[in-house]
Amino acid sequence: MPTLTIELTEESEEILSKVLKSGAFTDASEAMQEGLRLLDMRQAAIDEEEEVKAAYLRKLLAESTASYERGDYIEINTDEELEAVMEEIFQKAVAKSQSA
């Protein structure tokens, strides 16, 4: 296995020392390998979550595009029209929450 020299901050050195004193690992190399394994697992989970989010956004985009192509949208040209639509949505949400 190749040798790699790294510099640790005081805090990291204290953590490593504490872990080694606990007996959880036989040496610093073993502890660092476990730390790297955990970092790799965390990054894999982050990558998976990002892919799930990207897939969801692609689905929403496809649904939105299909709605637009069907003409299933409203055109809003002024702030007043936007306010009216937002008020209508708000009122529907209030009515729905009160009926639940």
CYANA upper distance limits for C-alpha pairs under 8 A (distance plus 0.5 A):
  8 LEU  CA     12 SER  CA      6.16
  8 LEU  CA     13 GLU  CA      6.25
  9 THR  CA     13 GLU  CA      6.61
 10 GLU  CA     14 GLU  CA      6.65
 11 GLU  CA     15 ILE  CA      6.79
 12 SER  CA     16 LEU  CA      6.63
 13 GLU  CA     17 SER  CA      6.53
 14 GLU  CA     18 LYS  CA      6.60
 15 ILE  CA     19 VAL  CA      6.67
 16 LEU  CA     20 LEU  CA      6.65
 16 LEU  CA     28 ALA  CA      7.53
 16 LEU  CA     31 ALA  CA      7.97
 17 SER  CA     21 LYS  CA      6.62
 18 LYS  CA     22 SER  CA      6.74
 19 VAL  CA     23 GLY  CA      7.36
 19 VAL  CA     24 ALA  CA      6.78
 19 VAL  CA     25 PHE  CA      7.58
 19 VAL  CA     31 ALA  CA      8.22
 20 LEU  CA     24 ALA  CA      6.83
 20 LEU  CA     25 PHE  CA      6.20
 20 LEU  CA     26 THR  CA      7.30
 20 LEU  CA     27 ASP  CA      7.06
 20 LEU  CA     28 ALA  CA      7.57
 20 LEU  CA     31 ALA  CA      8.22
 25 PHE  CA     30 GLU  CA      6.59
 25 PHE  CA     31 ALA  CA      6.24
 26 THR  CA     30 GLU  CA      7.16
 26 THR  CA     31 ALA  CA      8.36
 27 ASP  CA     31 ALA  CA      7.04
 28 ALA  CA     32 MET  CA      6.55
 29 SER  CA     33 GLN  CA      6.60
 30 GLU  CA     34 GLU  CA      6.83
 31 ALA  CA     35 GLY  CA      6.74
 32 MET  CA     36 LEU  CA      6.64
 33 GLN  CA     37 ARG  CA      6.62
 34 GLU  CA     38 LEU  CA      6.71
 35 GLY  CA     39 LEU  CA      6.72
 36 LEU  CA     40 ASP  CA      6.60
 37 ARG  CA     41 MET  CA      6.78
 38 LEU  CA     42 ARG  CA      6.65
 39 LEU  CA     43 GLN  CA      6.64
 40 ASP  CA     44 ALA  CA      6.66
 41 MET  CA     45 ALA  CA      6.78
 42 ARG  CA     46 ILE  CA      6.77
 43 GLN  CA     47 ASP  CA      6.57
 44 ALA  CA     48 GLU  CA      6.63
 45 ALA  CA     49 GLU  CA      6.65
 46 ILE  CA     50 GLU  CA      6.66
 47 ASP  CA     51 GLU  CA      6.75
 48 GLU  CA     52 VAL  CA      6.76
 49 GLU  CA     53 LYS  CA      6.75
 50 GLU  CA     54 ALA  CA      6.58
 51 GLU  CA     55 ALA  CA      6.56
 52 VAL  CA     56 TYR  CA      6.70
 53 LYS  CA     57 LEU  CA      6.69
 54 ALA  CA     58 ARG  CA      6.66
 55 ALA  CA     59 LYS  CA      6.72
 56 TYR  CA     60 LEU  CA      6.74
 57 LEU  CA     61 LEU  CA      6.58
 58 ARG  CA     62 ALA  CA      6.68
 59 LYS  CA     63 GLU  CA      6.70
 60 LEU  CA     64 SER  CA      6.50
 61 LEU  CA     65 THR  CA      6.49
 62 ALA  CA     66 ALA  CA      6.65
 63 GLU  CA     67 SER  CA      6.70
 64 SER  CA     68 TYR  CA      6.66
 65 THR  CA     69 GLU  CA      6.61
 66 ALA  CA     70 ARG  CA      6.70
 67 SER  CA     71 GLY  CA      6.82
 67 SER  CA     72 ASP  CA      5.50
 67 SER  CA     73 TYR  CA      7.49
 68 TYR  CA     72 ASP  CA      6.08
 68 TYR  CA     73 TYR  CA      6.67
 76 ILE  CA     81 GLU  CA      6.28
 76 ILE  CA     82 LEU  CA      6.57
 77 ASN  CA     81 GLU  CA      7.18
 77 ASN  CA     82 LEU  CA      8.22
 78 THR  CA     82 LEU  CA      6.89
 79 ASP  CA     83 GLU  CA      6.62
 80 GLU  CA     84 ALA  CA      6.71
 81 GLU  CA     85 VAL  CA      6.76
 82 LEU  CA     86 MET  CA      6.59
 83 GLU  CA     87 GLU  CA      6.55
 84 ALA  CA     88 GLU  CA      6.72
 85 VAL  CA     89 ILE  CA      6.75
 86 MET  CA     90 PHE  CA      6.59
 87 GLU  CA     91 GLN  CA      6.59
 88 GLU  CA     92 LYS  CA      6.73
 89 ILE  CA     93 ALA  CA      6.72
 90 PHE  CA     94 VAL  CA      6.70
 91 GLN  CA     95 ALA  CA      6.63
 92 LYS  CA     96 LYS  CA      6.56
 93 ALA  CA     97 SER  CA      6.61
 94 VAL  CA     98 GLN  CA      6.69
 95 ALA  CA     99 SER  CA      6.77
 96 LYS  CA    100 ALA  CA      6.85
